[in-house]
Amino acid sequence: MLVAGLVHGYTGFGAAMVAMPLLSLVYNPVEALAVTAIVGLAGAAQLSPGAARVAHWPEVVPVMAGPTLVTPRRPRVPSPLVTAPVAPPVSRFGRGRSSRRPSRRSRP
């Protein structure tokens, strides 16, 4: 997490790209995502009051309004042609299983 914090502090983004693979070694991917999101939100919450004070709101509001207005309120269901190749590996990792097949050796 220290390296992820350094990357985020230097570039302003990218902490999850460093933290997720490392946390996935200890936790399953869903838990690693939750830890990464909570840490990222905690950091952003500390910066938000200061950023709100120095923001130039006449510039910020139009930049925020555009994406807010054009983002669909109900997400569309992706096409099966897009989701079919991705679904099996994603569901396998989501259940905490590895991508390797189990060995066929008999257990005593």
N, C-alpha and C positions, 0 to 999 in steps of 0.2 A: 504494500500500500504506500510505502514511502516513495518508491520509484514512480508510482502512478501519480502521487501528489506533486512530485517534482516536474513530471511531464505536463500535468495540468497547469501548474504555476508558470511554467516557461512558455507554453504554447497557448493556453487558454482553453484547450480541449484535449482529448485523447487519453484521459485517465482510465476510461473503461477499456480501451484497447490494451492497456498494460495490465490492469487489475483482473479482468475477466479470465484470461488464460491461467493466471497464477492462482486465483481463488478457486477455479474449477478443479485444481489439483486437490484441494482440501474439501470443498463442498460440491454438491451436485450443481449443475448449471443454473437451476432456478434459484437456489439459495445464493449463489455467487452473484446473480443479477440483482437480487434484493439487497444484498450488502453493498454492491456498487452503487445502486440507485440511492440508497439511504445516505451513504457517505457523500455522494455528489449533491444531493438536495441539501444536506446540512451545510456544505461549503457554500452553495449558492444562497442559502438563507442568510448567512453571515454577511455576504457581500451586497445583498439587495438593498438594505436601507441606505447605505452610502451611495450606491449607484443611483438610487431614485432621487437623492438630493442634488446630484450633479448632472443629471440627465437634462438634455435640452428637449423638453417635451413637445414643442412644435414640430420637431423632426421625428421624434420617436413614435408619436401617435399614428401618423400616416403609415409608417413602416409596419407597425403592429396591426393596423386596421386591415390592410390588404390581405394578408394570409388568414386573418380571422374571418373575413367575409367570404372568401372563396373556398375555405376548407369545408368539405361536406359534413353535415351533422350526423348522418348515418353512414357508417363505412360500407363500402361496396364489397360484395363477396368476390374474391379473386377467381379468375378462371381456373378450371381444373387442369388446363394445360400448363399453368404456372405452378399450381400447388402439388400436383401429382408427383413430380420428380423430387420435390423437397420434403414432402410429408413423412416418408418412412425414416430418413435419418434424423429429422428434427424430433419426431415422436420418440425415437429410441433414446436420444440424449435427454429429452425431457423427463423420461422415467428414471434417469440416473444410470442407465446401462452404458457400457462401453460399446464402441463400434466393432470391437473384435468378436468373433464367434466363439462360443464356449468350446473348450477342448472336448474331444470325443473319448477321452480316456475314461475307463470305468472306475467308479469310486468304490473303495472297499466297504 
